[in-house]
Amino acid sequence: MTSLLDQLGAAGPAPDLEPDLYGPLLGVWDVANRYLVEDTGKWVEGTVVWTFGRVLGGRAVQDVMWFVAPGPDGYPVRESGSTMRLFDPATGSWHVVWFSPAGRTAALVGRRGERGDIVQEGVRPDGRAIRWVFTELTGDSFRWLGHVSADGGRSWQLEQEMLARRREPGEVTGR
């Protein structure tokens, strides 16, 4: 019997996957993370192990994130989340869905930005616009910025920033 993971994974991109927008992110990344807690207006810092891989016959790139941040009692708390990025060859666009085990979700559309960035835009369930951007991409690092807008995209507030460094092959995954 073949396992779900064997069926899910893909060795390479589908032949008509153009643009291969998320291909440069494949691998494991160690991330310094900071995010704004809306209720308090305070920033919280933590770490993330972020792993990207090809799935679904090479038509999609999925990631798994393991966040570590201080809990209410000061001890570290681990949480996970995952994003599926699925290429639609009929439209040439990328459909992006982030979800967490706690039931939080976000749906966005991904595209190449003007400076080679990866721009993902959508709307939260509460109606606020969101923009998530992979920027300053190199072979071994990137910066991820999460913005939210309460006025339909006329102004944006930074609510999360992640600075990523590619993990060397063979390092322990940190799971």
C-alpha positions in Angstrom: 0.0 0.0 0.0 1.3 3.5 -0.8 1.1 6.2 1.9 -0.7 9.5 1.5 2.7 11.3 1.7 4.0 9.2 -1.2 0.9 10.1 -3.3 1.0 13.8 -2.3 4.7 14.5 -3.0 6.0 15.4 -6.5 9.6 15.2 -7.7 9.4 18.2 -10.0 7.1 20.8 -11.5 4.3 19.9 -13.9 5.4 20.4 -17.6 3.1 23.4 -18.1 3.9 25.1 -14.8 4.8 28.5 -16.0 5.6 30.7 -14.2 7.2 28.5 -11.5 6.6 31.3 -9.1 7.2 29.4 -5.9 10.0 27.1 -7.1 12.8 29.3 -5.5 11.3 28.7 -2.0 11.6 24.9 -2.1 13.5 23.6 0.9 13.8 24.2 4.6 14.2 27.7 6.1 15.0 29.0 9.6 13.0 32.2 10.3 13.1 35.0 12.7 9.4 36.0 13.1 7.7 39.0 14.7 4.0 39.8 14.6 1.7 42.4 16.0 -1.0 41.4 18.5 -3.9 43.5 17.5 -5.6 43.7 20.9 -2.5 45.0 22.7 -0.6 46.7 19.9 2.6 44.9 21.0 5.0 43.0 18.9 5.8 39.4 19.7 9.0 37.7 18.5 9.6 34.0 17.9 11.1 31.6 15.4 9.7 29.5 12.6 10.9 26.4 10.7 9.3 26.7 7.3 9.4 23.8 4.8 8.3 24.1 1.2 7.8 21.2 -1.2 6.1 20.3 -4.5 2.8 18.3 -4.3 -0.1 17.2 -6.5 1.8 16.1 -9.6 4.0 19.2 -9.4 1.1 21.6 -9.9 1.2 22.9 -6.4 3.7 24.0 -3.7 2.8 23.3 -0.1 4.5 24.5 3.0 4.4 23.6 6.6 5.3 26.1 9.3 6.2 25.4 12.9 6.0 28.6 15.0 7.6 29.0 18.4 6.7 32.0 20.5 6.4 32.9 24.2 3.1 31.6 25.6 1.0 33.5 28.2 3.1 32.1 31.0 6.4 32.9 29.2 7.2 29.4 28.2 7.6 28.6 24.5 4.4 27.5 22.6 4.6 25.6 19.3 1.9 26.1 16.7 1.7 25.0 13.1 0.1 26.1 9.9 0.3 25.2 6.2 -0.2 26.9 2.9 -1.2 25.3 -0.4 -0.3 27.2 -3.6 -2.0 25.7 -6.7 -1.3 26.7 -10.2 -4.3 27.1 -12.6 -3.0 26.7 -16.2 -6.3 28.0 -17.6 -5.8 31.5 -16.0 -2.0 31.4 -15.4 -2.7 32.4 -11.8 -1.8 30.8 -8.4 -4.5 30.2 -5.9 -3.2 30.4 -2.3 -4.9 29.1 0.8 -3.3 29.3 4.3 -4.8 27.3 7.1 -4.1 26.5 10.7 -5.2 23.5 12.9 -7.1 26.1 14.9 -9.4 26.7 12.0 -8.0 30.1 10.8 -7.9 30.4 7.0 -7.0 33.0 4.4 -7.5 32.8 0.6 -5.3 34.8 -1.7 -4.1 35.0 -5.4 -0.3 34.9 -6.0 1.5 36.8 -8.8 5.0 38.1 -9.6 5.6 41.6 -8.3 7.3 44.5 -10.1 10.7 43.9 -8.6 10.7 40.1 -8.8 8.8 39.8 -5.5 6.0 37.3 -5.0 2.8 39.2 -4.1 -0.2 37.4 -2.6 -3.4 39.4 -2.1 -6.8 38.4 -0.7 -9.5 39.2 1.8 -9.7 37.9 5.4 -13.0 36.4 6.6 -13.6 39.6 8.5 -13.6 41.5 5.1 -10.2 43.3 5.6 -7.8 43.1 2.6 -4.4 41.4 3.1 -1.2 41.5 1.2 1.6 39.0 1.8 4.9 39.6 0.0 8.0 37.5 -0.4 10.7 40.1 -1.1 14.5 40.4 -1.1 14.6 36.9 -2.5 18.1 35.4 -2.9 19.2 31.8 -3.2 19.6 31.6 0.6 17.4 34.2 2.1 14.1 36.2 1.8 12.0 38.6 3.7 8.2 38.0 4.1 5.9 40.9 5.0 2.3 40.6 6.0 0.1 43.7 5.7 -3.6 44.3 6.4 -5.9 47.1 5.3 -9.1 48.3 6.9 -9.9 50.7 4.1 -10.0 48.5 1.0 -6.3 48.8 0.2 -5.8 52.6 0.3 -3.5 52.2 3.3 -1.7 49.2 4.7 -0.4 48.3 8.2 2.5 45.9 8.7 1.3 43.1 11.1 4.0 40.4 10.5 7.6 40.2 9.3 9.7 37.1 8.8 13.4 37.0 7.9 14.4 33.6 6.5 17.7 31.8 5.9 17.9 28.6 4.0 18.9 25.7 6.1 21.9 23.7 5.0 21.0 20.3 3.5 21.3 17.5 6.0 20.4 19.7 9.1 17.8 18.4 11.5 14.3 19.7 10.5 13.4 21.0 14.0 10.0 19.3 14.1 
